[in-house]
Amino acid sequence: MSKIINQPVLVITDRKALPSRFFWYKRWLNVDNVLEHWKDTGRWWDGENEKVFFRLQVKEGGIYEIFSDLVKRQWRLYKVYD
């Protein structure tokens, strides 16, 4: 089960531009494993920008999905899995 959050987050990336940690809910979460990553064009006909999604397992426990909007250069926490 998952819950859509879709809120801005601060993300630190490694040398390969993969997320290594992110700040959410007043704390830093450290990425243990990148489970999946993919690009999505979204609803381009409505003007949505291309995004790169990452499904992450964090060391503190839990699975999170974040994305980077490639045009706006913004990171957002999209989804939290139970």
MODELLER restraints for C-alpha pairs under 7 A, 6 or more apart:
rsr = mdl.restraints
at = mdl.atoms
rsr.add(forms.Gaussian(group=physical.xy_distance, feature=features.Distance(at['CA:1:A'], at['CA:81:A']), mean=5.84, stdev=0.5))
rsr.add(forms.Gaussian(group=physical.xy_distance, feature=features.Distance(at['CA:1:A'], at['CA:82:A']), mean=5.56, stdev=0.5))
rsr.add(forms.Gaussian(group=physical.xy_distance, feature=features.Distance(at['CA:2:A'], at['CA:79:A']), mean=6.51, stdev=0.5))
rsr.add(forms.Gaussian(group=physical.xy_distance, feature=features.Distance(at['CA:2:A'], at['CA:80:A']), mean=5.50, stdev=0.5))
rsr.add(forms.Gaussian(group=physical.xy_distance, feature=features.Distance(at['CA:2:A'], at['CA:81:A']), mean=4.14, stdev=0.5))
rsr.add(forms.Gaussian(group=physical.xy_distance, feature=features.Distance(at['CA:2:A'], at['CA:82:A']), mean=5.78, stdev=0.5))
rsr.add(forms.Gaussian(group=physical.xy_distance, feature=features.Distance(at['CA:3:A'], at['CA:79:A']), mean=5.56, stdev=0.5))
rsr.add(forms.Gaussian(group=physical.xy_distance, feature=features.Distance(at['CA:3:A'], at['CA:80:A']), mean=5.33, stdev=0.5))
rsr.add(forms.Gaussian(group=physical.xy_distance, feature=features.Distance(at['CA:3:A'], at['CA:81:A']), mean=6.42, stdev=0.5))
rsr.add(forms.Gaussian(group=physical.xy_distance, feature=features.Distance(at['CA:4:A'], at['CA:78:A']), mean=5.81, stdev=0.5))
rsr.add(forms.Gaussian(group=physical.xy_distance, feature=features.Distance(at['CA:4:A'], at['CA:79:A']), mean=4.41, stdev=0.5))
rsr.add(forms.Gaussian(group=physical.xy_distance, feature=features.Distance(at['CA:4:A'], at['CA:80:A']), mean=6.56, stdev=0.5))
rsr.add(forms.Gaussian(group=physical.xy_distance, feature=features.Distance(at['CA:5:A'], at['CA:77:A']), mean=6.36, stdev=0.5))
rsr.add(forms.Gaussian(group=physical.xy_distance, feature=features.Distance(at['CA:5:A'], at['CA:78:A']), mean=5.23, stdev=0.5))
rsr.add(forms.Gaussian(group=physical.xy_distance, feature=features.Distance(at['CA:5:A'], at['CA:79:A']), mean=5.35, stdev=0.5))
rsr.add(forms.Gaussian(group=physical.xy_distance, feature=features.Distance(at['CA:6:A'], at['CA:76:A']), mean=5.98, stdev=0.5))
rsr.add(forms.Gaussian(group=physical.xy_distance, feature=features.Distance(at['CA:6:A'], at['CA:77:A']), mean=5.30, stdev=0.5))
rsr.add(forms.Gaussian(group=physical.xy_distance, feature=features.Distance(at['CA:6:A'], at['CA:78:A']), mean=4.17, stdev=0.5))
rsr.add(forms.Gaussian(group=physical.xy_distance, feature=features.Distance(at['CA:6:A'], at['CA:79:A']), mean=6.78, stdev=0.5))
rsr.add(forms.Gaussian(group=physical.xy_distance, feature=features.Distance(at['CA:7:A'], at['CA:76:A']), mean=5.27, stdev=0.5))
rsr.add(forms.Gaussian(group=physical.xy_distance, feature=features.Distance(at['CA:7:A'], at['CA:77:A']), mean=5.35, stdev=0.5))
rsr.add(forms.Gaussian(group=physical.xy_distance, feature=features.Distance(at['CA:7:A'], at['CA:78:A']), mean=6.74, stdev=0.5))
rsr.add(forms.Gaussian(group=physical.xy_distance, feature=features.Distance(at['CA:8:A'], at['CA:75:A']), mean=5.89, stdev=0.5))
rsr.add(forms.Gaussian(group=physical.xy_distance, feature=features.Distance(at['CA:8:A'], at['CA:76:A']), mean=4.18, stdev=0.5))
rsr.add(forms.Gaussian(group=physical.xy_distance, feature=features.Distance(at['CA:8:A'], at['CA:77:A']), mean=6.13, stdev=0.5))
rsr.add(forms.Gaussian(group=physical.xy_distance, feature=features.Distance(at['CA:9:A'], at['CA:22:A']), mean=6.68, stdev=0.5))
rsr.add(forms.Gaussian(group=physical.xy_distance, feature=features.Distance(at['CA:9:A'], at['CA:23:A']), mean=5.97, stdev=0.5))
rsr.add(forms.Gaussian(group=physical.xy_distance, feature=features.Distance(at['CA:9:A'], at['CA:24:A']), mean=6.20, stdev=0.5))
rsr.add(forms.Gaussian(group=physical.xy_distance, feature=features.Distance(at['CA:9:A'], at['CA:75:A']), mean=5.74, stdev=0.5))
rsr.add(forms.Gaussian(group=physical.xy_distance, feature=features.Distance(at['CA:9:A'], at['CA:76:A']), mean=5.19, stdev=0.5))
rsr.add(forms.Gaussian(group=physical.xy_distance, feature=features.Distance(at['CA:9:A'], at['CA:77:A']), mean=6.02, stdev=0.5))
rsr.add(forms.Gaussian(group=physical.xy_distance, feature=features.Distance(at['CA:10:A'], at['CA:22:A']), mean=5.54, stdev=0.5))
rsr.add(forms.Gaussian(group=physical.xy_distance, feature=features.Distance(at['CA:10:A'], at['CA:23:A']), mean=5.33, stdev=0.5))
rsr.add(forms.Gaussian(group=physical.xy_distance, feature=features.Distance(at['CA:10:A'], at['CA:75:A']), mean=6.75, stdev=0.5))
rsr.add(forms.Gaussian(group=physical.xy_distance, feature=features.Distance(at['CA:11:A'], at['CA:19:A']), mean=6.47, stdev=0.5))
rsr.add(forms.Gaussian(group=physical.xy_distance, feature=features.Distance(at['CA:11:A'], at['CA:21:A']), mean=5.96, stdev=0.5))
rsr.add(forms.Gaussian(group=physical.xy_distance, feature=features.Distance(at['CA:11:A'], at['CA:22:A']), mean=4.32, stdev=0.5))
rsr.add(forms.Gaussian(group=physical.xy_distance, feature=features.Distance(at['CA:11:A'], at['CA:23:A']), mean=6.62, stdev=0.5))
rsr.add(forms.Gaussian(group=physical.xy_distance, feature=features.Distance(at['CA:11:A'], at['CA:75:A']), mean=6.76, stdev=0.5))
rsr.add(forms.Gaussian(group=physical.xy_distance, feature=features.Distance(at['CA:12:A'], at['CA:19:A']), mean=5.83, stdev=0.5))
rsr.add(forms.Gaussian(group=physical.xy_distance, feature=features.Distance(at['CA:12:A'], at['CA:20:A']), mean=5.76, stdev=0.5))
rsr.add(forms.Gaussian(group=physical.xy_distance, feature=features.Distance(at['CA:12:A'], at['CA:21:A']), mean=5.34, stdev=0.5))
rsr.add(forms.Gaussian(group=physical.xy_distance, feature=features.Distance(at['CA:12:A'], at['CA:22:A']), mean=6.12, stdev=0.5))
rsr.add(forms.Gaussian(group=physical.xy_distance, feature=features.Distance(at['CA:13:A'], at['CA:19:A']), mean=4.21, stdev=0.5))
rsr.add(forms.Gaussian(group=physical.xy_distance, feature=features.Distance(at['CA:13:A'], at['CA:20:A']), mean=5.11, stdev=0.5))
rsr.add(forms.Gaussian(group=physical.xy_distance, feature=features.Distance(at['CA:14:A'], at['CA:20:A']), mean=5.91, stdev=0.5))
rsr.add(forms.Gaussian(group=physical.xy_distance, feature=features.Distance(at['CA:20:A'], at['CA:30:A']), mean=6.13, stdev=0.5))
rsr.add(forms.Gaussian(group=physical.xy_distance, feature=features.Distance(at['CA:20:A'], at['CA:31:A']), mean=5.05, stdev=0.5))
rsr.add(forms.Gaussian(group=physical.xy_distance, feature=features.Distance(at['CA:21:A'], at['CA:28:A']), mean=6.63, stdev=0.5))
rsr.add(forms.Gaussian(group=physical.xy_distance, feature=features.Distance(at['CA:21:A'], at['CA:29:A']), mean=5.46, stdev=0.5))
rsr.add(forms.Gaussian(group=physical.xy_distance, feature=features.Distance(at['CA:21:A'], at['CA:30:A']), mean=4.33, stdev=0.5))
rsr.add(forms.Gaussian(group=physical.xy_distance, feature=features.Distance(at['CA:21:A'], at['CA:31:A']), mean=5.35, stdev=0.5))
rsr.add(forms.Gaussian(group=physical.xy_distance, feature=features.Distance(at['CA:22:A'], at['CA:28:A']), mean=5.59, stdev=0.5))
rsr.add(forms.Gaussian(group=physical.xy_distance, feature=features.Distance(at['CA:22:A'], at['CA:29:A']), mean=5.39, stdev=0.5))
rsr.add(forms.Gaussian(group=physical.xy_distance, feature=features.Distance(at['CA:22:A'], at['CA:30:A']), mean=6.75, stdev=0.5))
rsr.add(forms.Gaussian(group=physical.xy_distance, feature=features.Distance(at['CA:23:A'], at['CA:29:A']), mean=6.15, stdev=0.5))
rsr.add(forms.Gaussian(group=physical.xy_distance, feature=features.Distance(at['CA:29:A'], at['CA:58:A']), mean=6.29, stdev=0.5))
rsr.add(forms.Gaussian(group=physical.xy_distance, feature=features.Distance(at['CA:29:A'], at['CA:60:A']), mean=6.55, stdev=0.5))
rsr.add(forms.Gaussian(group=physical.xy_distance, feature=features.Distance(at['CA:30:A'], at['CA:58:A']), mean=5.39, stdev=0.5))
rsr.add(forms.Gaussian(group=physical.xy_distance, feature=features.Distance(at['CA:30:A'], at['CA:59:A']), mean=5.64, stdev=0.5))
rsr.add(forms.Gaussian(group=physical.xy_distance, feature=features.Distance(at['CA:31:A'], at['CA:56:A']), mean=6.41, stdev=0.5))
rsr.add(forms.Gaussian(group=physical.xy_distance, feature=features.Distance(at['CA:31:A'], at['CA:57:A']), mean=6.02, stdev=0.5))
rsr.add(forms.Gaussian(group=physical.xy_distance, feature=features.Distance(at['CA:31:A'], at['CA:58:A']), mean=4.34, stdev=0.5))
rsr.add(forms.Gaussian(group=physical.xy_distance, feature=features.Distance(at['CA:31:A'], at['CA:59:A']), mean=6.06, stdev=0.5))
rsr.add(forms.Gaussian(group=physical.xy_distance, feature=features.Distance(at['CA:32:A'], at['CA:57:A']), mean=5.59, stdev=0.5))
rsr.add(forms.Gaussian(group=physical.xy_distance, feature=features.Distance(at['CA:32:A'], at['CA:58:A']), mean=4.81, stdev=0.5))
rsr.add(forms.Gaussian(group=physical.xy_distance, feature=features.Distance(at['CA:32:A'], at['CA:59:A']), mean=5.06, stdev=0.5))
rsr.add(forms.Gaussian(group=physical.xy_distance, feature=features.Distance(at['CA:33:A'], at['CA:56:A']), mean=5.90, stdev=0.5))
rsr.add(forms.Gaussian(group=physical.xy_distance, feature=features.Distance(at['CA:33:A'], at['CA:57:A']), mean=5.15, stdev=0.5))
rsr.add(forms.Gaussian(group=physical.xy_distance, feature=features.Distance(at['CA:33:A'], at['CA:58:A']), mean=6.79, stdev=0.5))
rsr.add(forms.Gaussian(group=physical.xy_distance, feature=features.Distance(at['CA:34:A'], at['CA:54:A']), mean=6.80, stdev=0.5))
rsr.add(forms.Gaussian(group=physical.xy_distance, feature=features.Distance(at['CA:34:A'], at['CA:55:A']), mean=6.10, stdev=0.5))
rsr.add(forms.Gaussian(group=physical.xy_distance, feature=features.Distance(at['CA:34:A'], at['CA:56:A']), mean=4.73, stdev=0.5))
rsr.add(forms.Gaussian(group=physical.xy_distance, feature=features.Distance(at['CA:34:A'], at['CA:57:A']), mean=6.42, stdev=0.5))
rsr.add(forms.Gaussian(group=physical.xy_distance, feature=features.Distance(at['CA:35:A'], at['CA:55:A']), mean=5.41, stdev=0.5))
rsr.add(forms.Gaussian(group=physical.xy_distance, feature=features.Distance(at['CA:35:A'], at['CA:56:A']), mean=5.55, stdev=0.5))
rsr.add(forms.Gaussian(group=physical.xy_distance, feature=features.Distance(at['CA:35:A'], at['CA:57:A']), mean=6.76, stdev=0.5))
rsr.add(forms.Gaussian(group=physical.xy_distance, feature=features.Distance(at['CA:36:A'], at['CA:54:A']), mean=5.77, stdev=0.5))
rsr.add(forms.Gaussian(group=physical.xy_distance, feature=features.Distance(at['CA:36:A'], at['CA:55:A']), mean=5.11, stdev=0.5))
rsr.add(forms.Gaussian(group=physical.xy_distance, feature=features.Distance(at['CA:37:A'], at['CA:53:A']), mean=5.37, stdev=0.5))
rsr.add(forms.Gaussian(group=physical.xy_distance, feature=features.Distance(at['CA:37:A'], at['CA:54:A']), mean=4.37, stdev=0.5))
rsr.add(forms.Gaussian(group=physical.xy_distance, feature=features.Distance(at['CA:37:A'], at['CA:55:A']), mean=6.26, stdev=0.5))
rsr.add(forms.Gaussian(group=physical.xy_distance, feature=features.Distance(at['CA:38:A'], at['CA:52:A']), mean=5.73, stdev=0.5))
rsr.add(forms.Gaussian(group=physical.xy_distance, feature=features.Distance(at['CA:38:A'], at['CA:53:A']), mean=5.35, stdev=0.5))
rsr.add(forms.Gaussian(group=physical.xy_distance, feature=features.Distance(at['CA:38:A'], at['CA:54:A']), mean=6.83, stdev=0.5))
rsr.add(forms.Gaussian(group=physical.xy_distance, feature=features.Distance(at['CA:39:A'], at['CA:51:A']), mean=5.68, stdev=0.5))
rsr.add(forms.Gaussian(group=physical.xy_distance, feature=features.Distance(at['CA:39:A'], at['CA:52:A']), mean=4.41, stdev=0.5))
rsr.add(forms.Gaussian(group=physical.xy_distance, feature=features.Distance(at['CA:39:A'], at['CA:53:A']), mean=6.14, stdev=0.5))
rsr.add(forms.Gaussian(group=physical.xy_distance, feature=features.Distance(at['CA:40:A'], at['CA:50:A']), mean=5.80, stdev=0.5))
rsr.add(forms.Gaussian(group=physical.xy_distance, feature=features.Distance(at['CA:40:A'], at['CA:51:A']), mean=5.34, stdev=0.5))
rsr.add(forms.Gaussian(group=physical.xy_distance, feature=features.Distance(at['CA:40:A'], at['CA:52:A']), mean=6.35, stdev=0.5))
rsr.add(forms.Gaussian(group=physical.xy_distance, feature=features.Distance(at['CA:41:A'], at['CA:49:A']), mean=6.42, stdev=0.5))
rsr.add(forms.Gaussian(group=physical.xy_distance, feature=features.Distance(at['CA:41:A'], at['CA:50:A']), mean=4.38, stdev=0.5))
rsr.add(forms.Gaussian(group=physical.xy_distance, feature=features.Distance(at['CA:41:A'], at['CA:51:A']), mean=6.37, stdev=0.5))
rsr.add(forms.Gaussian(group=physical.xy_distance, feature=features.Distance(at['CA:42:A'], at['CA:48:A']), mean=5.99, stdev=0.5))
rsr.add(forms.Gaussian(group=physical.xy_distance, feature=features.Distance(at['CA:42:A'], at['CA:50:A']), mean=6.60, stdev=0.5))
rsr.add(forms.Gaussian(group=physical.xy_distance, feature=features.Distance(at['CA:49:A'], at['CA:69:A']), mean=6.53, stdev=0.5))
rsr.add(forms.Gaussian(group=physical.xy_distance, feature=features.Distance(at['CA:49:A'], at['CA:70:A']), mean=6.98, stdev=0.5))
rsr.add(forms.Gaussian(group=physical.xy_distance, feature=features.Distance(at['CA:49:A'], at['CA:71:A']), mean=6.25, stdev=0.5))
rsr.add(forms.Gaussian(group=physical.xy_distance, feature=features.Distance(at['CA:50:A'], at['CA:69:A']), mean=6.27, stdev=0.5))
rsr.add(forms.Gaussian(group=physical.xy_distance, feature=features.Distance(at['CA:50:A'], at['CA:70:A']), mean=5.94, stdev=0.5))
rsr.add(forms.Gaussian(group=physical.xy_distance, feature=features.Distance(at['CA:51:A'], at['CA:67:A']), mean=6.26, stdev=0.5))
rsr.add(forms.Gaussian(group=physical.xy_distance, feature=features.Distance(at['CA:51:A'], at['CA:68:A']), mean=5.47, stdev=0.5))
rsr.add(forms.Gaussian(group=physical.xy_distance, feature=features.Distance(at['CA:51:A'], at['CA:69:A']), mean=4.57, stdev=0.5))
rsr.add(forms.Gaussian(group=physical.xy_distance, feature=features.Distance(at['CA:51:A'], at['CA:70:A']), mean=5.64, stdev=0.5))
rsr.add(forms.Gaussian(group=physical.xy_distance, feature=features.Distance(at['CA:52:A'], at['CA:67:A']), mean=5.32, stdev=0.5))
rsr.add(forms.Gaussian(group=physical.xy_distance, feature=features.Distance(at['CA:52:A'], at['CA:68:A']), mean=5.27, stdev=0.5))
rsr.add(forms.Gaussian(group=physical.xy_distance, feature=features.Distance(at['CA:52:A'], at['CA:69:A']), mean=6.77, stdev=0.5))
rsr.add(forms.Gaussian(group=physical.xy_distance, feature=features.Distance(at['CA:53:A'], at['CA:65:A']), mean=6.90, stdev=0.5))
rsr.add(forms.Gaussian(group=physical.xy_distance, feature=features.Distance(at['CA:53:A'], at['CA:66:A']), mean=5.76, stdev=0.5))
rsr.add(forms.Gaussian(group=physical.xy_distance, feature=features.Distance(at['CA:53:A'], at['CA:67:A']), mean=4.20, stdev=0.5))
rsr.add(forms.Gaussian(group=physical.xy_distance, feature=features.Distance(at['CA:53:A'], at['CA:68:A']), mean=6.63, stdev=0.5))
rsr.add(forms.Gaussian(group=physical.xy_distance, feature=features.Distance(at['CA:54:A'], at['CA:65:A']), mean=5.55, stdev=0.5))
rsr.add(forms.Gaussian(group=physical.xy_distance, feature=features.Distance(at['CA:54:A'], at['CA:66:A']), mean=5.40, stdev=0.5))
rsr.add(forms.Gaussian(group=physical.xy_distance, feature=features.Distance(at['CA:54:A'], at['CA:67:A']), mean=6.07, stdev=0.5))
rsr.add(forms.Gaussian(group=physical.xy_distance, feature=features.Distance(at['CA:55:A'], at['CA:63:A']), mean=6.98, stdev=0.5))
rsr.add(forms.Gaussian(group=physical.xy_distance, feature=features.Distance(at['CA:55:A'], at['CA:64:A']), mean=5.78, stdev=0.5))
rsr.add(forms.Gaussian(group=physical.xy_distance, feature=features.Distance(at['CA:55:A'], at['CA:65:A']), mean=4.39, stdev=0.5))
rsr.add(forms.Gaussian(group=physical.xy_distance, feature=features.Distance(at['CA:55:A'], at['CA:66:A']), mean=6.65, stdev=0.5))
rsr.add(forms.Gaussian(group=physical.xy_distance, feature=features.Distance(at['CA:56:A'], at['CA:63:A']), mean=5.48, stdev=0.5))
rsr.add(forms.Gaussian(group=physical.xy_distance, feature=features.Distance(at['CA:56:A'], at['CA:64:A']), mean=5.19, stdev=0.5))
rsr.add(forms.Gaussian(group=physical.xy_distance, feature=features.Distance(at['CA:56:A'], at['CA:65:A']), mean=6.07, stdev=0.5))
rsr.add(forms.Gaussian(group=physical.xy_distance, feature=features.Distance(at['CA:57:A'], at['CA:63:A']), mean=4.54, stdev=0.5))
rsr.add(forms.Gaussian(group=physical.xy_distance, feature=features.Distance(at['CA:57:A'], at['CA:64:A']), mean=6.52, stdev=0.5))
rsr.add(forms.Gaussian(group=physical.xy_distance, feature=features.Distance(at['CA:62:A'], at['CA:81:A']), mean=6.83, stdev=0.5))
rsr.add(forms.Gaussian(group=physical.xy_distance, feature=features.Distance(at['CA:63:A'], at['CA:80:A']), mean=6.23, stdev=0.5))
rsr.add(forms.Gaussian(group=physical.xy_distance, feature=features.Distance(at['CA:63:A'], at['CA:81:A']), mean=5.37, stdev=0.5))
rsr.add(forms.Gaussian(group=physical.xy_distance, feature=features.Distance(at['CA:64:A'], at['CA:79:A']), mean=5.83, stdev=0.5))
rsr.add(forms.Gaussian(group=physical.xy_distance, feature=features.Distance(at['CA:64:A'], at['CA:80:A']), mean=4.65, stdev=0.5))
rsr.add(forms.Gaussian(group=physical.xy_distance, feature=features.Distance(at['CA:64:A'], at['CA:81:A']), mean=6.12, stdev=0.5))
rsr.add(forms.Gaussian(group=physical.xy_distance, feature=features.Distance(at['CA:65:A'], at['CA:77:A']), mean=6.18, stdev=0.5))
rsr.add(forms.Gaussian(group=physical.xy_distance, feature=features.Distance(at['CA:65:A'], at['CA:78:A']), mean=5.48, stdev=0.5))
rsr.add(forms.Gaussian(group=physical.xy_distance, feature=features.Distance(at['CA:65:A'], at['CA:79:A']), mean=4.91, stdev=0.5))
rsr.add(forms.Gaussian(group=physical.xy_distance, feature=features.Distance(at['CA:65:A'], at['CA:80:A']), mean=6.35, stdev=0.5))
rsr.add(forms.Gaussian(group=physical.xy_distance, feature=features.Distance(at['CA:66:A'], at['CA:76:A']), mean=5.60, stdev=0.5))
rsr.add(forms.Gaussian(group=physical.xy_distance, feature=features.Distance(at['CA:66:A'], at['CA:77:A']), mean=4.34, stdev=0.5))
rsr.add(forms.Gaussian(group=physical.xy_distance, feature=features.Distance(at['CA:66:A'], at['CA:78:A']), mean=5.13, stdev=0.5))
rsr.add(forms.Gaussian(group=physical.xy_distance, feature=features.Distance(at['CA:66:A'], at['CA:79:A']), mean=6.92, stdev=0.5))
rsr.add(forms.Gaussian(group=physical.xy_distance, feature=features.Distance(at['CA:67:A'], at['CA:75:A']), mean=5.65, stdev=0.5))
rsr.add(forms.Gaussian(group=physical.xy_distance, feature=features.Distance(at['CA:67:A'], at['CA:76:A']), mean=5.48, stdev=0.5))
rsr.add(forms.Gaussian(group=physical.xy_distance, feature=features.Distance(at['CA:67:A'], at['CA:77:A']), mean=6.59, stdev=0.5))
rsr.add(forms.Gaussian(group=physical.xy_distance, feature=features.Distance(at['CA:67:A'], at['CA:78:A']), mean=6.74, stdev=0.5))
rsr.add(forms.Gaussian(group=physical.xy_distance, feature=features.Distance(at['CA:68:A'], at['CA:74:A']), mean=5.57, stdev=0.5))
rsr.add(forms.Gaussian(group=physical.xy_distance, feature=features.Distance(at['CA:68:A'], at['CA:75:A']), mean=4.44, stdev=0.5))
rsr.add(forms.Gaussian(group=physical.xy_distance, feature=features.Distance(at['CA:68:A'], at['CA:76:A']), mean=6.52, stdev=0.5))
rsr.add(forms.Gaussian(group=physical.xy_distance, feature=features.Distance(at['CA:69:A'], at['CA:75:A']), mean=6.42, stdev=0.5))
